[in-house]
Amino acid sequence: LVAVSISFALVLVMEALFRHLPEAVGNGVTRLATAGFTVVLSHPLILWLMLKFFPAVPDWGIFCIAVVVPWIVGLISLRTAASPWLTGYPHRVPNVPGPSLDHRRKPRRLRRPSTRAVRRER
């Protein structure tokens, strides 16, 4: 019950805070949160591997590696077909400027000028 209360309070505080921040910050945090499922699933595995095979690494180094590596894997996997399996989110085409990358969409047809407009020009 305490953990739920703390989480709920943090969500409320962050909602109020993010209203005053630039949109790019919110987009970055949303992208990190989307990849967070990968961190939750692979964090224990990386901790075990680090403690088993690299015991000389200090605790803070193990912690950093166990958080950063899964997040990088999660962020990269968001752009691959493995995204549903690793992050729980469907694969999405990255936002890039330029023409639409959605090939299923039909091209827009140009409208022909009406016959009235053609007659007026003559």
C-alpha positions in Angstrom: 0.0 0.0 0.0 2.9 2.4 0.8 4.6 1.7 -2.6 1.3 2.3 -4.4 0.8 5.6 -2.6 4.4 6.7 -3.3 4.0 5.8 -7.0 0.7 7.6 -7.3 2.1 10.7 -5.7 5.1 10.7 -8.0 2.9 10.4 -11.0 0.9 13.5 -9.9 4.0 15.5 -9.2 5.6 14.6 -12.5 2.4 15.5 -14.4 2.4 18.9 -12.9 6.2 19.3 -13.5 6.0 18.2 -17.2 3.4 20.8 -18.0 6.1 23.5 -17.6 8.9 21.7 -19.5 9.5 21.8 -23.3 7.8 19.1 -25.3 11.2 17.5 -26.3 11.8 16.7 -22.7 8.5 14.9 -22.4 9.1 13.0 -25.6 12.5 11.8 -24.3 11.1 10.7 -21.0 8.2 8.9 -22.8 10.7 7.1 -25.0 12.7 6.0 -22.0 9.6 4.9 -20.2 8.6 2.9 -23.3 11.9 1.0 -23.2 11.6 0.6 -19.4 10.0 -2.9 -19.7 13.3 -4.2 -21.2 15.1 -2.8 -18.2 12.8 -4.5 -15.8 13.2 -7.9 -17.6 16.9 -7.8 -18.2 18.2 -5.9 -15.1 18.5 -9.1 -12.9 20.2 -11.0 -15.7 22.9 -8.3 -16.1 23.3 -8.1 -12.4 23.8 -11.8 -12.1 26.3 -11.8 -15.1 28.3 -8.9 -13.6 28.5 -10.4 -10.1 29.3 -13.9 -11.4 32.0 -13.0 -14.1 33.2 -9.5 -13.1 33.3 -9.4 -9.3 36.1 -6.8 -9.3 33.8 -4.0 -10.7 32.7 -1.7 -7.9 29.0 -1.7 -6.9 28.3 1.7 -8.5 29.8 0.5 -11.8 27.6 -2.7 -11.7 24.5 -0.6 -11.1 25.3 1.8 -13.9 26.0 -1.0 -16.4 22.8 -2.9 -15.2 20.7 0.1 -15.9 22.3 1.7 -18.9 22.8 -1.4 -21.1 19.2 -2.6 -20.9 17.9 0.9 -21.6 20.1 1.2 -24.7 19.0 -2.3 -25.9 15.3 -1.2 -25.2 15.7 2.1 -27.1 17.4 0.4 -30.1 14.8 -2.4 -30.1 11.9 0.1 -30.3 13.1 0.7 -34.0 13.2 -3.0 -34.9 10.7 -5.8 -35.5 11.7 -7.3 -32.1 10.1 -4.4 -30.3 6.9 -6.2 -29.3 9.0 -9.0 -27.8 11.5 -6.8 -25.9 9.5 -3.7 -25.0 5.8 -4.8 -25.3 5.2 -2.0 -27.8 4.5 -2.4 -31.5 7.3 -1.5 -34.0 7.0 2.1 -35.1 8.7 3.9 -37.9 10.9 6.6 -36.5 9.8 10.2 -37.0 11.8 11.6 -39.9 11.1 14.7 -41.9 10.1 14.2 -45.5 7.5 12.1 -47.3 5.4 9.6 -45.5 7.0 6.2 -44.9 3.6 4.6 -44.7 3.4 2.7 -48.0 -0.2 1.5 -47.3 -1.6 4.9 -47.7 -2.9 5.8 -51.1 -1.3 8.8 -52.8 -3.4 11.9 -52.8 -4.9 12.6 -56.2 -4.7 16.1 -57.6 -8.1 17.6 -58.3 -8.7 18.7 -61.9 -9.8 22.2 -62.4 -13.6 22.5 -62.9 -14.9 23.2 -66.4 -16.1 26.6 -65.1 -12.6 27.7 -64.1 -11.3 26.6 -67.6 -14.0 28.6 -69.4 -13.3 31.7 -67.4 -9.6 31.6 -68.3 -10.4 31.6 -72.0 
